């Protein structure tokens, strides 16, 4: 079984933690966390030491971290 969680960021991490605790109790579930590098409001992943530590912990548990949503906004990509 595999679990993929999208939109993981410092702002959303408190919403995902309880679910992941339950998944950890079940065991044997491969988990991929699609991590959003920033909300576009000036925050970045490196600015939140607690979030980075939590992601390090998830890596140690065997989870996969996948960067999601990194790049210019759609308007920027079109040159608008």
RALINVEN-V439669 format. One record per pair of residues at least 12 apart in sequence whose C-alpha atoms are under 6 Angstrom apart, sorted by sequence separation. I is the first residue (numbers start at 0). J is the second residue. D is the distance in Angstrom with one decimal. If there is no record, write none. Layout:
I & J & D
I & J & D
This chain:
7 & 33 & 5.9
8 & 34 & 5.8
1 & 28 & 5.5
3 & 30 & 5.8
6 & 33 & 6.0
7 & 34 & 4.6
8 & 35 & 5.5
0 & 28 & 5.4
1 & 29 & 4.7
2 & 30 & 4.7
3 & 31 & 4.7
4 & 32 & 5.0
5 & 33 & 4.7
6 & 34 & 5.9
7 & 35 & 5.8
1 & 30 & 5.8
3 & 32 & 6.0
4 & 33 & 5.9
6 & 35 & 5.7
31 & 62 & 5.8
34 & 65 & 5.8
30 & 62 & 5.1
31 & 63 & 4.6
32 & 64 & 5.0
33 & 65 & 4.7
34 & 66 & 5.0
35 & 67 & 5.1
31 & 64 & 5.9
32 & 65 & 6.0
33 & 66 & 5.7
34 & 67 & 5.4
35 & 68 & 5.8
33 & 67 & 5.4
9 & 50 & 5.7
